C-alpha cells in the first residue's frame, strides 16, 4: 500500500505556459515531503524549437529538472512512441504522475505528456493533468487520457466536458501560477510601472500568440489593427511569442513608424504596458489580473468551440477585459480605454493562494 505522505511523483511538461502553472505545485509537493522527479524541455535544438521552453521557467525559479531535449534520442519530439513513457515509468517508478497540457487542437503531437499518460493508464498509476487555459486540451491521437484533470475555472471545465471528458474526472483548483503572480505583484498593479507614461500617449502592448496548427489567431491582422487605431501619440509595442515563426516584415514595412519591437520578455512587457491588446493569449489574462486595461480582438474563427461552450470568451464574460470584433470597434475602445477590473479575474480564478495545495491534494487522493 502506498504511503501518500511520502510518494515518488513524476512531473513533466514541455511548454513554458504549463510550466508556470506546475512550478508552484512542484514546490508544494517537495515541501510536503514527496520525492519529485521533474522533466522539462529546453528549446535550443532546432527540432525542439516549438516543442520546448519549460526548462527556462524551471531554471528561473530554481527548480532541479531533467531536460527531455537532451535525454530523448528518438528524433521528432512530437512523435514519441508510447513505449518511451513506459521506459520512463520503469526507470523512475512513480506512485503518481502529473503533466501539463501543450496546446494541440489537432491532437497530432505525441510528446512527453502524452506518452506518460499512456504509460500511467497501462501501469495503473494515478495521473493528473493540469489544464492551464481554456483552449489547450484536445483529444490526442494516441488515446492518452489522464485519470483526473485540474482546471482553472468553470469555463475550462465546460470546455473539457464538451470535448468528451467525464465530469467526475474534472476538479476546479485555480491556477497556481496566477496565484504566484498576484502574490508577487499585489492584487491590482502592485509594483508595475505603467503609472507614468514615457510620452504624451500611452504604451499599448500587443501580445502575439504561439504558432499552433489549427489554433493560431491572425496576429498579422491584429498588430495592423492596433497600429492603425492607436492614438497619434501612443507607442505601440509588439511582443512576439517565442514560438511564433510568422513573417511580420510587411507589417513593419507598412507601419514601421508606429510599432517598436523591443527584446522584452513577457513579464517585462507587462511592466511597461498601459493597455494590453491580444486575441486570446494567456498574456492578456495576466494583464487583466495585474490591473492593466485589456482588449481581446476576437474574429469569427477564433476558438469558436470555446466561445460556444462558455457562452462567450471567458475573460470578457467575467468583466475582466473588453472584447472587440472589428477594426472600428477597436478604434472606439482605444479612444476611451475601459477601466481595469482585476478583482473580477482574481475571484473567477479562485486566486486565494491555495491553488497549488488543491492540485497537490488531487495528486495525493
Secondary structure, 3 states (H helix, E strand, C coil): CCCCCCCEEEEECCCHHHHHHHHHHHHHHHHCCCEEEEEECCCCCHHHCCCCCHHHHHHHCCCCCEEHHHHCCCCCCCECCHHHHHHHHHHHCCCEEEECCCCCCCCCCECHHHHHHHHHHHHCCEEEEEECCCCCCCCCCCCCCCCEEEECCHHHHHHHHHCCCCHHHEEECCCHHHHHHHHHHCCCCCCCCCCCCCCCCCEEEEECCCCCCCCCCCHHHHHHHHHHHCCCCCEEEEECCCCCCCCCHHHHHHHCCCEECCCCCHHHHHHHCCEEEECCCHHHHHHHHCCCEEEEECCCCCCHHHHHHHCCCHHHHCCCCEEECCHHHHHHHHHCCCCCCHHHHHHHCCCCCCHHHHHHHHHHC
